[in-house]
Amino acid sequence: MPVESKLAHGEPLPANPYPQSNDRYTAYESCRRLEGWTAWNAFMNDFPSASDPPFVAILDAMPPIIAARVLGYGLLFAPNDIGRDALVRDILACTQPELGVLAHLYVFGLVRVFHNPKGPTPAVTPAFTPRLSLEADAPNSHLVEPSSSNAAELRALFEWARTVGAMIERFGGFNVHEVLGHDNIHSPNNAFTACADPHGMFDELDIWLTPAVNAQCQTIPDAYNVECAEGLEAALRATRVNRQVVFRSLSVNGKIIPAPDPRLIELHAACAQIVHKSGTAELLREFYRDTDNIAVMTHPNAAYELSRALRVLHLASATA
């Protein structure tokens, strides 16, 4: 059974909210046009590189309708105008199949950094617990090296996505090294304490934080409302977590441990909303879920699980 047959396709993109004279309008319309297609076959003649193995694996992993919604909701939920306009430029520079590659980069190169369903729960829980150094290659940094003659143009198109830090900086609109400093992902700016259940939901992008405001609609410093994906209200209530949380700086032996940086919290919230609205939350669960309980080929789902595992390996090898 193909992976995509088990996936929800998310929610349709809403009407274009941008003025027609704006590049954002044009980029968003490009996403809406792509949303009308359910397969990449119609574009193959116009995209010679699509027959190369890396692109076959990438495009097979995410049908056009999901790719379109990743990018469209990326425009709508971008944490700031810097990130939004960077995505606008990338969308306008792409052909329709290249939009599939761009969406793949955002899901497996950026959103994947924030998605950590099986991570440990240390005493001070890393808020986003990525398993990558910011200087390391992004998971998909070499996906633009096919064998076809237009490889150089494609490499140039996605050259910006070489490292995890670069991808965060591009869409987040801030210098991630200035935020995290020499501590990299282990910086206190990227950490808060949480008990197991909300920690798990946060790492699976099922809950996120949005700035809290007072009666005068002014943002309350370091205060956030806990939001959740549609259909998960009951699960969130079961955790008994407060629906509004406040972070505080802490002095330890004369050293100030700061509250989590709001820019990282905003970026996590953007990624969470994008994956749920686009349908890629299910894609990430499907690709990264644990299958240790499928131990023998006599298990009823063993054939499908083997196929799925091989598909994941194929995708990983194509983008390594």
C-alpha positions in Angstrom: 0.0 0.0 0.0 1.6 3.4 -0.9 2.4 5.6 2.0 0.3 8.4 0.6 -2.8 6.2 0.5 -2.7 6.2 4.3 -2.4 9.9 4.7 -4.9 12.7 5.2 -4.5 15.5 2.7 -5.1 18.2 5.3 -7.4 21.2 4.7 -7.9 23.0 1.4 -6.0 26.3 1.1 -8.4 29.2 1.9 -9.0 32.1 -0.5 -6.0 34.2 -1.4 -5.7 36.9 1.3 -3.0 39.0 -0.4 -3.5 42.1 -2.7 -3.3 41.1 -6.4 -0.4 43.5 -7.0 1.7 41.7 -4.4 4.3 38.9 -5.0 2.7 37.1 -2.1 -0.5 36.9 -4.1 1.3 35.4 -7.1 3.2 32.9 -4.9 0.0 31.8 -3.1 -1.9 31.4 -6.4 1.0 29.1 -7.6 0.3 26.9 -4.5 -3.4 26.9 -5.2 -2.9 25.8 -8.8 -0.6 23.0 -7.7 -3.2 22.0 -5.1 -5.5 21.0 -8.0 -3.3 18.1 -9.0 -3.2 14.7 -7.3 -0.1 13.3 -9.0 3.1 14.6 -10.6 2.7 12.7 -13.9 1.3 15.7 -15.7 4.5 17.7 -15.1 7.1 15.0 -16.1 7.6 16.1 -19.7 8.4 19.7 -18.5 10.9 18.6 -15.9 13.7 16.3 -17.2 15.3 15.8 -13.8 12.1 14.2 -12.5 13.2 10.9 -13.9 16.4 10.9 -11.8 16.2 8.6 -8.7 16.5 11.3 -6.1 13.6 13.3 -7.5 11.5 10.1 -8.0 11.9 9.3 -4.3 11.2 12.9 -3.2 8.1 13.5 -5.4 6.7 10.0 -4.6 6.9 10.8 -0.9 4.6 13.8 -1.2 1.8 14.2 -3.8 1.2 17.7 -5.3 -1.8 18.4 -3.2 0.2 18.1 0.1 3.2 19.9 -1.3 0.9 22.8 -2.3 -0.6 23.0 1.1 2.8 22.8 2.9 3.9 25.9 0.9 0.5 27.7 1.0 0.1 27.3 4.7 3.8 28.2 5.1 2.9 31.6 3.6 0.0 32.0 5.9 1.7 30.8 9.1 5.2 32.2 8.6 6.4 33.6 11.9 7.2 37.0 10.4 7.4 38.8 7.1 11.1 38.0 6.6 10.4 34.3 6.6 7.2 34.8 4.5 9.0 36.9 1.8 11.8 34.4 1.7 9.3 31.6 1.0 7.6 33.9 -1.6 10.9 34.3 -3.5 11.6 30.5 -3.4 8.1 29.7 -4.7 8.3 32.2 -7.5 11.7 30.8 -8.6 10.3 27.2 -8.9 8.6 25.3 -11.6 5.6 23.1 -10.5 7.7 20.0 -9.8 10.4 22.0 -8.1 7.7 23.2 -5.7 7.5 19.5 -4.7 11.2 19.6 -3.9 10.8 22.9 -2.0 8.0 21.5 0.1 10.0 18.4 0.8 12.9 20.6 2.0 10.6 22.4 4.4 9.1 19.2 5.8 12.2 17.0 6.1 14.8 19.7 6.4 13.1 22.2 8.7 9.9 20.9 10.3 11.6 17.5 11.0 14.0 19.4 13.3 11.1 20.2 15.6 9.4 16.8 15.3 10.8 14.4 17.9 8.1 11.9 19.0 10.6 9.4 20.6 13.0 11.8 22.2 14.0 11.4 25.9 12.8 13.6 28.6 15.8 15.0 30.4 15.6 17.1 33.6 15.5 20.3 31.6 13.6 19.3 28.4 15.0 20.8 25.2 12.0 22.6 23.8 12.6 21.5 20.2 15.1 18.6 20.8 16.5 18.4 17.3 19.1 15.7 16.8 21.2 17.8 14.6 24.0 20.3 15.0 23.1 23.6 13.4 26.3 23.4 11.4 25.4 19.9 10.1 24.0 19.3 6.7 20.3 19.5 6.6 18.8 16.1 6.0 18.1 17.0 2.4 21.0 19.2 1.6 22.2 17.0 -1.2 18.9 16.3 -2.9 19.7 18.8 -5.7 22.5 16.7 -7.2 20.9 14.6 -9.9 22.7 13.3 -12.9 20.9 15.4 -15.5 22.3 18.3 -17.4 20.4 20.9 -15.4 21.9 19.8 -12.1 23.9 23.0 -11.7 20.8 25.2 -12.0 18.9 23.0 -9.4 21.8 23.1 -7.0 21.9 26.9 -7.2 18.1 27.1 -6.7 18.4 25.3 -3.3 21.9 26.2 -2.3 20.5 28.1 0.7 19.3 24.9 2.3 22.7 23.4 3.0 22.5 23.4 6.8 19.8 23.2 9.5 20.9 26.6 10.8 20.5 28.2 7.4 17.0 26.8 7.0 15.9 28.0 10.4 17.4 31.4 9.7 15.7 31.7 6.3 12.1 30.9 7.5 12.5 32.0 11.1 13.9 35.4 10.0 16.6 35.5 12.7 20.2 34.5 13.2 19.9 31.2 15.1 23.6 31.3 16.2 23.0 34.7 17.9 20.0 33.2 19.7 21.6 30.0 20.8 25.2 31.1 21.1 28.0 28.6 21.7 25.6 26.2 23.4 24.0 25.4 20.1 20.7 23.5 20.5 21.4 23.0 24.2 21.1 26.7 25.0 18.7 27.6 27.8 17.0 29.8 25.1 15.9 26.5 23.6 14.7 24.7 26.7 11.9 24.6 29.3 10.7 22.0 31.8 7.6 19.9 31.1 6.0 16.7 32.4 5.8 13.8 30.1 2.4 14.1 28.4 2.6 17.7 27.3 6.3 17.2 26.4 5.3 14.4 24.1 2.5 16.4 22.5 4.8 19.4 22.0 7.5 17.3 20.4 5.0 15.7 18.1 3.8 19.2 17.0 0.4 18.4 18.4 0.5 21.4 20.7 2.2 24.8 20.4 2.4 28.1 22.1 1.1 31.5 21.0 1.7 34.8 22.7 -0.8 35.7 25.4 -2.2 39.2 25.5 -3.8 41.3 28.3 -7.2 43.1 28.2 -5.6 46.0 26.3 -4.4 43.5 23.6 -0.8 44.0 24.6 1.5 41.0 24.5 2.4 39.7 28.0 6.2 39.0 28.1 7.1 35.3 28.3 3.4 34.3 28.6 1.8 31.9 26.1 -1.5 30.2 25.4 -1.3 26.5 24.8 -3.0 25.6 21.5 -3.6 22.2 20.0 -4.4 20.6 16.6 -8.0 20.0 15.7 -9.4 16.9 17.3 -6.9 16.9 20.2 -8.7 19.1 22.7 -9.7 16.1 24.8 -6.2 14.7 24.8 -4.9 18.1 25.8 -7.4 18.4 28.6 -6.4 15.0 29.9 -2.9 16.2 30.5 -4.3 18.8 32.9 -1.8 21.3 31.6 -2.6 25.0 32.2 -3.9 26.6 29.1 -1.7 29.6 29.7 1.9 29.2 30.8 4.4 31.8 31.9 8.2 31.3 31.7 10.6 33.0 34.1 14.3 33.7 34.0 16.1 32.0 36.9 19.3 32.9 38.8 21.5 30.0 39.6 24.8 30.7 41.5 24.7 34.3 40.2 24.2 33.2 36.6 20.9 34.1 34.8 19.2 31.3 33.0 16.9 33.1 30.5 13.3 32.2 29.6 12.9 30.4 26.2 13.5 32.7 23.2 10.1 33.8 21.8 11.4 33.5 18.2 12.1 29.8 18.6 8.6 29.3 20.2 7.0 31.2 17.2 8.9 29.1 14.7 7.8 25.9 16.4 4.2 27.1 16.4 4.4 27.9 12.7 5.8 24.5 11.8 3.1 22.8 14.0 0.3 24.6 12.3 1.7 24.0 8.8 2.0 20.2 9.3 -1.5 19.9 10.6 -3.2 22.1 8.1 -1.3 20.6 5.2 -1.7 16.9 6.2 2.1 16.3 6.7 1.6 15.5 10.4 0.4 12.1 9.2 3.3 11.9 6.7 5.9 12.5 9.5 4.2 10.0 11.8 4.1 7.4 9.0 7.8 7.9 8.2 9.2 8.0 11.7 6.9 5.9 13.8 8.3 2.9 15.8 7.8 -0.5 14.3 9.7 -2.6 16.8 6.5 -4.5 17.6 6.5 -5.9 14.0 9.1 -8.6 14.7 8.2 -11.4 12.3 7.0 -11.6 8.8 3.9 -13.6 9.9 2.5 -10.4 11.5 -0.6 -9.3 9.5 1.0 -5.9 8.7 4.5 -7.2 8.1 4.5 -6.9 4.3 3.3 -3.3 4.4 5.8 -2.4 7.2 8.6 -3.9 5.2 7.6 -1.9 2.2 7.3 1.3 4.3 10.7 0.7 5.8 12.3 0.2 2.4 10.6 3.4 1.2 12.1 5.3 4.1 15.5 4.0 3.4 15.2 4.8 -0.3 14.1 8.4 0.6 17.0 8.7 3.0 19.6 7.5 0.5 18.2 9.8 -2.1 18.7 12.8 0.1 21.9 11.8 1.9 
